[in-house]
Amino acid sequence: MRGRARTPRPDRVEVTSLEGVSVVVTRSPGQSTELVEAIRTAGGEVVQLPMIDTRLLPDAPEELRARIAAGDGHEWLIVLSPNGARYVVDAFAEQPPQRLAVVGPATARAFVDLGWKVTLRPTEPTAEQLAAELPEEGQAIVAQAVIGRRELRDDLRARGWQVDVIPLYETIAPPNDDAMVERARAADVVVLTSPSAVRNYADAVGTHQLAICIGPTTETEAASLGFATATAAGPTVDALMAQLLTSR
């Protein structure tokens, strides 16, 4: 069964309040502060039920440092998530000479907040767009989760790039609090920000709610499991809030 993607009605009156709406936020508290505040400011009730945690692979920092040291400084270091950004920065005393590319604004912000400079952030926050905006050929070191998307790696290799993938961390499902699961089950809508979060939420809570998805990859996974879905215009708090209000 596939979920039903919702699209805004052109004649719909603009809604600016989430009064009376309960929203499940599935990101960890450390990564969802801005979204939680925005929902509460709009009058909504927040149920925080993190669906994703990460765990650094023990040998990953040394492997990444060794690969960086073996390079000539002309490679691109590509990082695909804010979690990856934090693990990369923790692995080095200072930013290495490689040019740094990221996919989306949250990853860029994570690096900037930690004092690193980002060389390239694509005009659209997708791996496909990043590949399109990188040079025609080159070398890349991709630091990502153990189970990470392959599209960027495959696209670059098809163009003749030399690509080394360094698995930095793994994603795990955090323990579920029974009382919070029940609160989540009774909520009106859930915000989902990764395919892993979709699967974990479906297992723990169910698929009966409208899922506001951060992007098309997450939406595809949610729809395949039976959620009714609506997808934000971009991976930002403003876009997620706009979709929440539109789907009110």
C-alpha positions as CSV (number, residue, x, y, z in Angstrom):
1,M,0.0,0.0,0.0
2,R,1.4,3.4,-0.9
3,G,0.6,6.6,1.0
4,R,-1.2,9.5,-0.6
5,A,0.9,12.6,-1.2
6,R,-1.0,15.7,-0.3
7,T,-0.7,18.9,-2.3
8,P,-2.0,22.3,-1.2
9,R,-5.4,23.4,-2.7
10,P,-4.9,26.7,-4.6
11,D,-8.1,28.1,-3.1
12,R,-7.2,27.2,0.5
13,V,-7.1,30.1,3.0
14,E,-3.7,30.6,4.4
15,V,-3.3,29.2,7.9
16,T,-0.8,30.7,10.3
17,S,-1.5,28.8,13.5
18,L,-1.1,25.2,14.7
19,E,-3.4,25.8,17.6
20,G,-4.9,22.4,18.7
21,V,-2.4,20.4,16.6
22,S,0.0,17.9,18.1
23,V,3.2,17.3,16.2
24,V,5.7,14.5,16.7
25,V,9.3,15.6,16.2
26,T,11.6,12.7,15.5
27,R,15.0,14.4,15.5
28,S,17.2,14.3,18.6
29,P,16.6,17.2,21.0
30,G,20.1,18.6,20.1
31,Q,19.1,18.9,16.4
32,S,15.5,20.0,16.7
33,T,15.5,23.0,19.0
34,E,14.7,25.5,16.3
35,L,11.8,23.4,14.9
36,V,10.4,22.7,18.3
37,E,10.4,26.4,19.2
38,A,8.8,27.3,15.8
39,I,5.9,24.7,16.3
40,R,5.3,26.0,19.9
41,T,5.4,29.6,18.7
42,A,2.7,28.7,16.2
43,G,0.5,27.3,18.9
44,G,1.2,23.6,18.3
45,E,1.9,20.9,20.9
46,V,5.2,19.1,20.5
47,V,5.8,15.4,21.2
48,Q,9.5,14.6,21.1
49,L,10.2,11.0,20.2
50,P,13.8,10.7,18.7
51,M,14.0,8.0,16.1
52,I,17.6,8.2,15.2
53,D,20.8,8.1,17.2
54,T,24.4,7.8,15.9
55,R,27.4,5.9,17.0
56,L,31.0,6.7,15.9
57,L,32.9,3.7,14.5
58,P,35.9,3.2,16.7
59,D,38.5,3.1,13.9
60,A,36.9,5.7,11.7
61,P,38.7,8.9,12.9
62,E,42.1,7.3,12.4
63,E,41.1,6.0,8.9
64,L,39.9,9.4,7.9
65,R,43.1,11.1,9.2
66,A,45.3,8.6,7.3
67,R,43.4,9.1,4.1
68,I,43.6,12.9,4.4
69,A,47.3,12.7,5.2
70,A,47.9,10.5,2.2
71,G,46.4,13.0,-0.2
72,D,47.9,16.0,-1.9
73,G,45.4,18.5,-0.6
74,H,43.7,18.9,-4.0
75,E,40.9,16.3,-3.2
76,W,37.4,17.3,-2.2
77,L,36.2,16.2,1.3
78,I,32.5,15.6,1.0
79,V,30.2,15.3,4.0
80,L,26.5,14.6,3.7
81,S,25.0,15.2,7.2
82,P,25.3,17.4,10.3
83,N,26.3,14.3,12.3
84,G,29.0,13.6,9.8
85,A,30.2,17.2,10.2
86,R,30.6,16.9,13.9
87,Y,32.5,13.6,13.7
88,V,34.8,15.0,11.0
89,V,35.6,18.1,13.0
90,D,36.3,16.0,16.1
91,A,38.8,13.9,14.2
92,F,41.1,16.9,13.4
93,A,43.0,19.5,15.5
94,E,42.4,21.9,12.6
95,Q,40.7,22.0,9.2
96,P,42.8,20.0,6.6
97,P,43.7,21.6,3.3
98,Q,41.1,19.6,1.2
99,R,38.2,21.6,-0.3
100,L,35.1,20.9,1.7
101,A,31.7,20.3,0.0
102,V,28.4,19.6,1.8
103,V,24.8,18.9,0.6
104,G,22.5,21.0,2.7
105,P,22.3,24.1,4.9
106,A,22.2,22.2,8.2
107,T,25.5,20.4,7.4
108,A,27.1,23.7,6.3
109,R,25.9,25.4,9.5
110,A,27.3,22.6,11.6
111,F,30.8,23.1,10.1
112,V,30.6,26.9,10.3
113,D,29.5,26.8,13.9
114,L,32.6,24.6,14.6
115,G,34.9,27.0,12.9
116,W,35.4,25.3,9.5
117,K,35.0,26.9,6.1
118,V,32.8,25.3,3.5
119,T,34.0,25.6,-0.1
120,L,30.8,24.4,-1.9
121,R,27.2,24.1,-1.0
122,P,25.0,23.4,-4.0
123,T,22.1,25.7,-5.1
124,E,19.7,22.8,-4.3
125,P,20.2,20.6,-1.2
126,T,20.5,17.3,-2.9
127,A,23.4,14.9,-3.6
128,E,22.5,15.0,-7.3
129,Q,22.9,18.8,-7.5
130,L,26.1,18.7,-5.6
131,A,27.5,16.2,-8.1
132,A,26.4,18.5,-10.9
133,E,28.2,21.5,-9.4
134,L,31.5,19.8,-8.7
135,P,34.2,19.9,-11.5
136,E,34.0,17.4,-14.3
137,E,36.8,15.3,-12.8
138,G,38.7,15.0,-9.6
139,Q,39.2,13.1,-6.4
140,A,36.8,12.9,-3.5
141,I,36.8,11.5,0.0
142,V,33.2,11.0,1.1
143,A,32.6,10.8,4.9
144,Q,29.2,9.3,5.7
145,A,27.2,6.8,7.6
146,V,27.8,3.1,7.2
147,I,24.4,2.8,5.4
148,G,24.7,5.9,3.3
149,R,23.2,6.9,-0.1
150,R,25.2,5.7,-3.1
151,E,24.0,8.1,-5.7
152,L,26.7,10.7,-5.3
153,R,29.5,8.2,-5.2
154,D,28.1,6.3,-8.2
155,D,27.5,9.6,-10.2
156,L,31.0,10.8,-9.6
157,R,32.7,7.5,-10.4
158,A,30.7,7.3,-13.7
159,R,32.2,10.7,-14.6
160,G,35.7,9.4,-14.0
161,W,36.3,10.6,-10.4
162,Q,38.3,8.7,-7.9
163,V,36.1,8.3,-4.9
164,D,37.0,6.9,-1.5
165,V,34.2,6.4,0.9
166,I,35.0,6.5,4.7
167,P,32.2,5.1,6.9
168,L,32.3,7.3,10.0
169,Y,29.3,6.3,12.0
170,E,26.3,4.1,12.1
171,T,22.7,5.0,12.8
172,I,20.8,3.2,15.5
173,A,17.3,3.4,16.9
174,P,17.3,4.8,20.4
175,P,15.3,3.1,23.2
176,N,11.6,3.9,23.1
177,D,9.8,5.2,26.2
178,D,6.4,3.5,26.3
179,A,4.6,6.6,27.5
180,M,6.1,8.8,24.8
181,V,5.2,6.2,22.2
182,E,1.6,6.3,23.3
183,R,1.6,10.2,23.1
184,A,3.1,10.0,19.7
185,R,0.5,7.5,18.5
186,A,-2.3,9.9,19.5
187,A,-0.7,12.9,17.8
188,D,-2.0,14.5,14.6
189,V,1.1,14.6,12.4
190,V,4.7,13.5,12.5
191,V,7.8,15.2,11.0
192,L,10.2,12.7,9.4
193,T,13.7,13.7,8.3
194,S,15.4,10.5,7.0
195,P,14.4,7.1,5.6
196,S,15.9,5.5,8.7
197,A,13.6,7.6,10.9
198,V,10.7,6.6,8.7
199,R,11.3,2.9,9.2
200,N,12.0,3.2,13.0
201,Y,8.8,5.3,13.5
202,A,6.7,2.9,11.5
203,D,7.9,0.0,13.6
204,A,7.5,1.8,16.9
205,V,4.4,3.9,16.4
206,G,2.7,3.0,13.1
207,T,1.8,4.6,9.8
208,H,-1.6,6.1,10.5
209,Q,-0.6,9.8,10.7
210,L,0.2,12.4,8.1
211,A,4.0,12.4,7.6
212,I,5.6,15.8,6.8
213,C,8.8,14.8,5.0
214,I,12.0,16.8,4.7
215,G,12.6,15.7,1.1
216,P,11.8,13.4,-1.7
217,T,13.9,10.5,-0.5
218,T,12.2,10.5,2.9
219,E,8.8,10.9,1.2
220,T,9.4,7.9,-1.0
221,E,10.2,5.7,2.0
222,A,7.3,6.9,4.0
223,A,4.8,6.4,1.1
224,S,6.1,2.9,0.5
225,L,5.2,2.0,4.1
226,G,1.7,3.4,3.9
227,F,2.0,6.9,5.3
228,A,0.0,9.8,3.8
229,T,2.7,12.2,3.0
230,A,3.4,15.9,2.3
231,T,6.9,17.0,1.4
232,A,8.6,20.3,2.5
233,A,10.0,22.5,-0.3
234,G,13.4,22.2,1.3
235,P,15.4,20.8,4.2
236,T,14.9,23.9,6.5
237,V,12.8,24.7,9.5
238,D,11.0,27.4,7.5
239,A,10.1,24.9,4.8
240,L,8.9,22.3,7.3
241,M,6.8,24.9,9.1
242,A,5.3,26.1,5.8
243,Q,4.3,22.5,5.0
244,L,2.9,21.9,8.5
245,L,0.7,25.0,8.2
246,T,-0.3,24.2,4.6
247,S,-1.3,20.6,5.7
248,R,-3.2,21.9,8.8
